[in-house]
Amino acid sequence: MKFLILYNPMSGRSNFHRYIPRIKKKFENSPHSIDFYESKAPKDLIKAAKELSSFYDVFLAAGGDGTINEVVNGIMSAERKPILGVLPFGTANDIAAILGINRSIKRSLNIFFHEKPIKLDVNQINHQYFIYTTASGMLSKISYDVPRRRIKKYGYLAYVIEAMQDISKDYRYPIKICYNDKEENYEVVMVLGLNSNRVGGVRLVNFSNSKLNDGLFEIRLFLRTKSFWRFRFLQSFIRGGRRIGDDVQLVSSKFEIKTNPDVRWNADGEYSTSGNIIIQTHKEALYVYASKRVKNKYFIQAPK
């Protein structure tokens, strides 16, 4: 098969280049071919993935979650959709972890060479596609607000420091949410949407029992109550994403949320849009490579 690695040279600590000779050698000893495409500017991989989709069987996105998100948006806008594989070279690397792909080049390529791809749900917020998360409010801006020079110097610790500062702020905003023919109003400090058990490098094993190809998306509303709301918020993350107190958990294939125009939303950790949004899930829209363990545990398997 023909593989194309699309990579962001600025992802994480900007060290992907040193692995290119090793990757080329692995492909020389395989029946597959490999080409490389280096991102030239922000959003460049969206255009490249769309334009090059008809020439390759597999796209390998090398970088962080933002890099993978760009490649996914390019694939989803193309008529022919290559299989997606991910090589984690970012900081949090949530998408790679969700799919059971670690930093070992040898192990990752073995999965791409030998595992059968599986269909994955792809989500959409307004006009942007995303794989696993969208959020607003507390902690939601950290992933794209931390300066890159600080990430290169401190790595994941840079996000932790920023998170500690963000938690001290007083978040409060109204939302009207429509889903499953219901309409409800809340005042929240954060809206967190996930179709997995990990976000921001943190495993949320108690967030839900969702699958990666069930056609559904889950939203947690962290409510702004009169007292102890910050303690309840922290307690939820400490306890692996468990719903605590009056916080609300919703499940649907489509949500419409109306809120203030200055409320910012991220998608896979990058800024996406502000104000009112529509979230919808496209069931099994994209073939991806995942580890055997992840496929058995987090995907609904077709009967053999």
N, C-alpha and C positions, 0 to 999 in steps of 0.2 A: 504493500500500500504506500501511497505518497503522503508523507507527513510534512506539515509546515509548523515551525515553532515561531509564534508571534510573541515578542518579548519587550518589556519596558526596561531600558537600561538604568532607569532611576528608581526602580522598585527596591524596597527594603534598604539594604546597605550597598546597593549598586554593584553587586559582584557576580552577576550572571555570566559576563563575558568569559571569566576564567573556566567555566564549565563547558563551553562550546566544543573545545577539542575532544574532551571525554565523551560528549554526546555523539559527535561525528564518528568516533571510533566504534561506539556501540552499534551504530547504524551500519557501518561498514561490514560488521559481522552478522548482519541480519538480512532478510530478503526485502527489506523496506528501504525507501529513499527519504532523504531529509533535506529541507531547505529552511532558511532563517529569514525572518523579517523583523527589523528593529523599529520600534515606535519612534517617530520623528517629532511628535508634538502631542499634547493632550487630545484625546479623542481620535487620534490618528488610526488606532487599531480597529475602531468601528468601521471606518471606510475601507481599510485594508482587508478586514475579514469578509466584508460583503463582496468586494471586487474580486477576491481571490478564491472564493468559496467553490467555484466550479472547477478549479484546477487541482484540488487536493481531497483526499479521503478523510484525513484527520488533521485537526488543528490542535496543537499543544500550546496553551497559554502559559507563558513563563513570567511570573511576577506575583504581585499581591492580589487581593480581592478586587481592587479597582481595575487592574489589568484584565483579569478574567471577565469582569463585567463588560468592559469594552468589546472584547472578542465575542461574548454572548450576544450583545446588541447587534454586532455586525452579522453574525450567523442568522439571528432571528429575522433580519430584514432581507436575507438572501433567499432566492428561490430554491437553490440546492444547499442543504445543510450538512456540512461535514460533521463527523464525530468529534466531540470535545474531550480533550484530556488536559489536566492541569499539572504544572510543575511549580511548587511553592517556593517563590523567591521574594516574598514580601515580608511583612512584620507579623501580623496576626495569622494570616493564611487560613482563615476560617473555611473557605470553600474546599481547599485541599484536604483539610482535616475531616470535614463532613463526608467527603468521598473516600476517605481512607488512604490518601496519598501523602507520604511523608517526604522529607528532604533528601532521601537516598535516591540518587539518580538511577542506580542499578535496579533498585526495587521498583521504582516508578516505571521505568521502561519495560521491565518484565510484565507489569500489569498491562501496559499499552500493547505489548507484543502478543500476549497470551490470553488475557481475559476477554470475554465477550462483552461488548458494550451493552448498556441498559438504558431504557428511556427514563428521562428525568422531567419533572414538572418545571416549567419556567413561569415566573410571576411577572406582573407588569404594574407599574405605578404611572398613571397617566400615559405618556408616550414612551417611557423607558422600561426596558426589561431588566429583571434582576433574578438572581438565583435563590437567595436564602433569607434576606432580611430587609425590612424598611422600618424606619423609626423617626420619631420627632420628640422634642423636649429634652429632658435631662439625659446627659451622656451621649446624645445622638450626633453631636457636632464634633466630638473629639477626633474621630477617625480621619476627618479631612481638615480640621483646624490646626492640628499640631504642625509646626514648621518642619519641612523635610530635613533641614540641617540638624534639628534636635533628634529626629528619628535615627538619622545616620550615626549620631554620636551615642545615644542612649538606648536605641532599639525599643523594645516593648515597654521599658520603664518610662519612656517619654509619655506614653498613653496613660499609664498609671498615675503619674504626677498630675496630668491634666484632668483626669477623672476626679481626683481628690479635690481639686479646686472647683470643678463644675458642680459637685454634690452640695457644696456650701451655698449655691445660688438658689434663689426663691422662684421656682418654676410654677406657673399657673396659667392654663389656657382652656377655653371651652371647645368641645367638639360635639357635632351631631353626626352620629354614625348610622348608616342604613345597611342592613344585611338580612338575608333570608326573609324578606318582606316585613322586617321590623325596623323601627326608627327609635333611637335612644339618645339622650343627652347626658353629657358628663363634664366635669371639670377635672383635668388631669395634670400630672407633672411629666408623664411620658406615655407615649404610645409605642409599643414594641411589637412588630410583626415578624414571625418566624415560621419556617416550615422545617426546622431542624432543631438540634439540641445544643447549638453553639453560636456564640456571638462575641465579638471583641476579644477573641482568644480565650473566652471563658466557657466551659462546658456547663450547660443548663440541663442536667439530666432529668430534672423534675418539671420541666416546662410543659411537656406534652408527650404523647405517644404517637405523634404524627409520623407518616411515611413520606418519602421523597417523591412518590409518584401516585399519591392518592387523590390528586386534583383539588386539595383543600389547603387553605392558609389559616394560620392562627394569629390572633391579635390579643395582646395583654394590655389592658388599660390600668395604669397605675394612678389611682385616684388622689386628688388633692383634698384631703380631709382636714378637719379643724386641728387635729393634734396627732403627733407621732407618725406623720406620713413619711418623713425622711427615714426614720428608724424602720418602718415597714418596708420601704423601698430597698434599703440595704439588706434587710433580713431575707428578702426574696432571693437576691443574688447569692448571698452566703449559703442559702439552703438549696442551691442548684436550680433556681428559677421557679420554686414552688409558689403557687398563688397564696397570698396571705391576706386575711381580713376581707375588706370590701372590694379589693381589686377584682377586675372583671376579665374573664377569658371568653373569647368569641371565636367561632369556627365557621368558615364559609368559603365558597369559591370566588366570591365577589363582595367588596366593601366599597361604599361611598362615604367619604368623611368630609364634612364641612367644618372649617375652623378659621381662625384669624389669618389675614394675608401674610403676616410676618412669621408664621410658624413654618420652620424649615424641615424638610424631609430628606433623609438619606436613602440610598439604595445600594446594598452590598457595601456599605461603609463610605460611599462617596455622595456629595451633595447631589440631589436630584431635582427638587422643585420646592415651591412654597405655597402655602394656602390650601385650598380645596384639592382633594385627590380622589381618584378611583383606583382601587387595587383589584386585579383579577388574576386568576391562576389558569394557565394553559396546561392542561393535563398531558403529561408524557410528550412534551413538545420537542425534546432534544435528546439525542443519543450521547451518553457520556461513558467514560471509563471510571470504574470504582473498584475497590478491593473486594475480594470474595466475602470477607466478613461484613462489610457495609451492605453489600447486595443482599445478603441473607437476613440482616437485622433491620435495615431501614428502607427496604423496598418491598412492595407487594409483588411476589413472584407469580408468574403465570403458571398454571398447572402443567406438569410435565406429561 
